[in-house]
Structure formats: C-alpha cells, structure tokens
Amino acid sequence: MNYSKAFYDKYKSLVYNLALNYSANKEDAEEITQDVFITVFKKMSGFRNESKIETWIYRVTINKSLDYLKAKKRFKRNFINDGISIDQVSQSEFSDFNHPGVVLESKEEIQEIYSCINKLSEDHKTVIILLKIENKTYSEVSKIMKISVGAVESLFNRAKKKLDVLLQK
C-alpha cells in the first residue's frame, strides 16, 4: 500500500469521525487522528491483509481513542491528587464537549448521552459507537472487535441495558 496523500484523504474522515465519537471534542479527535496515521504509516509494512484495511484502521483508531481517554483521565486524577478539588474537575469534564455535529439546542442532551456512553466499559462503549453511531453491521463490528456476531449481539444488549440505567439516573 502506498503511503500517499490519497491514502490519508481516503481514510481521514473515517478516523476523525470515529475518534470524535469517542472523545466528543474536536481538538482531541484531531490529536487522535494524527496518532492513528502515525501508527498506521509506521506499521503498514506489517499489515498482513488478514482483514480489510478499513477494519484494521478501525481497530487502530479505537485503540488510540481508548488510550487517549485513559491518559486524559489519569491526567485529571493527578490534578485531584495535586490539590485541585473534585468539583473543579467535574465542571471541566463536560466543558470540553465540543462535537461540531451537535446542534446547540440539543447539545445538553447529546452531552449527557456521550457522558453516559463514556462511563461504559471499553467493549460496551465500542459496540454502541460502532453499531449506533458509525452504523456498522453486526458482521462488520464482529470483524473490527475480533469477536463472533453472537458475542456482538450479546454485548450490545448488555450495553443498552447499562446505558439505560445510566440515563435514568
């Protein structure tokens, strides 16, 4: 595969949009996108064509997004440990919600949904994002997550139930 601008242009929207669905912040999504392409270009020679290139890029993006969010959470936790109050961190946790696709009137509702999605486990978060936000099929999600279609269905049902509980609170 050629490491050309054409390759970047072909996949940049996929990567950016998926990263945006994880981070709900355009600056974070841009940083994740950059990290994804650095990794993809570095590891392209090791790609063995066992799956579609798009599937591999989805996996890299998901992993980079989850790693980025963990690092961001650790950073916030260190702020708390350094004497900043939990209230200050809690307020800033939602102040960086900056998803360009969200209409201002529904921003608070969408922000709450994303907040609840971010409280789910990594697998639950991933299955919801891929099925309901990225509109992937169960088959596509099973390839991306490297689990069976039945496992995707089961995981999604559990994720929906947990999300419902979080949204009720």
C-alpha positions, -999 to +999 in steps of 0.1 A: +000+000+000+013+034-009+017+059+020+004+086-002-018+116+005-045+097-014-045+071+013-047+097+040-075+115+022-094+083+018-094+074+055-091+107+073-129+112+077-134+077+090-106+081+116-116+116+126-153+108+130-147+077+150-122+095+173-147+123+176-174+098+187-150+086+215-137+120+226-167+143+218-141+170+214-128+181+180-093+191+193-089+156+210-102+139+178-077+158+157-049+147+180-061+111+180-064+112+142-028+123+140-016+095+163-036+069+143-020+079+110+015+079+125+009+044+138-007+032+105+021+045+084+047+031+108+031-004+108+018-005+073+046-029+062+034-053+089-002-054+077-009-089+066-042-085+047-059-109+070-088-084+071-098-053+051-075-023+056-106-004+068-112-029+095-076-026+107-078+012+107-110+010+128-091-012+153-062+012+154-085+042+159-105+025+186-073+016+205-058+050+201-091+067+212-094+045+243-057+050+252-061+088+247-091+089+270-074+068+297-044+091+296-067+121+299-085+106+328-051+099+345-041+135+340-074+147+356-068+122+385-033+137+390-049+172+392-071+159+420-041+144+438-023+177+434-049+196+454-075+207+428-110+199+441-132+173+425-158+200+418-133+218+396-125+187+376-162+176+373-171+210+359-143+209+334-151+173+324-180+185+304-168+219+294-146+203+267-176+187+249-171+202+215-187+180+189-193+200+157-222+178+146-244+187+176-270+214+172-269+239+200-304+232+212-298+195+217-262+199+229-271+193+266-290+161+258-263+148+235-236+158+260-255+137+287-257+107+263-220+109+254-212+113+291-231+081+299-215+063+270-181+073+283-190+057+317-195+023+300-167-003+298-145-001+267-163-030+250-198-017+257-187+018+245-172+004+214-202-017+204-226+012+208-204+036+189-198+012+160-234-001+157-254+031+165-232+060+157-210+046+129-239+025+116-218-007+112-235-040+107-231-068+133-208-086+109-186-056+105-184-050+142-175-086+148-146-083+125-135-050+140-137-062+175-125-097+166-155-115+183-184-135+169-216-120+157-234-136+186-210-120+210-216-086+194-254-091+198-250-101+234-225-073+242-248-048+226-279-059+246-259-056+278-245-022+268-280-010+260-293-021+294-263-004+312-268+028+292-305+028+300-296+026+337-271+054+335-295+076+315-323+071+342-301+084+370 
